C-alpha cells in the first residue's frame, strides 16, 4: 500500500482477509448470474427458473431494459468492476478502493430495492436470479462497509 492512501490512518490494521475474499466471491457469483441473464436475453432462450417460476415475466417486462439494454448488462458491468477493484485491494493494498466499492454497491442496493419493489407490487412476479443479484449487492455493500469500518478503527479482520 502507498502510505499516501488517505482512506486509512497509517497505524490502522488493513482489512485484508475474509472481507475482501467475500467481495470477490459475491461479485464473481453476481457476474455469473448477470451473465446468464444477459446470455438468455440475447439468445432468446427462456430462463430455467424452478424456485420462483416467473423469471421470464420479470425479465421480459417493460422495466427490464434501460436505454435499450437489459438490466443484466448493467449488473454484469457492476459485478465485473467490483471484482476488479477487489483484486486491486487484495493485490496492491489500495484500500481506498473499498470506499469506491462501497459507493458503487450503495447505488446497486438502491436500484435493487426499486427492482424488488417492482417485482412485489407492480409485476407481482418474482425472478430468482434478480433476487439473488439483489442479495449479492447487499453482501458487497455490507462487506465494503465492514472493511472500511474495521480499517478506520484499526480492528483486525
C-alpha positions, 0 to 999 in steps of 0.5 A: 500500500502507498502510505499516501492512501488517505482512506486509512490512518497509517497505524490502522490494521488493513482489512485484508482477509475474509472481507475482501475474499467475500467481495470477490466471491459475491461479485464473481457469483453476481457476474455469473448470474448477470451473465446468464441473464444477459446470455438468455436475453440475447439468445432468446432462450427462456430462463430455467427458473424452478424456485420462483417460476416467473423469471421470464415475466420479470425479465421480459417486462417493460422495466427490464431494459434501460436505454435499450439494454437489459438490466443484466448488462448493467449488473454484469458491468457492476459485478465485473468492476467490483471484482476488479477493484477487489483484486486491486485491494487484495493485490496492491493494498489500495484500500481506498478502493473499498470506499469506491466499492462501497459507493458503487454497491450503495447505488446497486442496493438502491436500484435493487430495492426499486427492482424488488419493489417492482417485482412485489407490487407492480409485476407481482412476479418474482425472478430468482436470479434478480433476487439473488443479484439483489442479495449479492449487492447487499453482501458487497455493500455490507462487506465494503462497509465492514472493511472500511469500518474495521480499517478506520478503527484499526480492528483486525479482520 
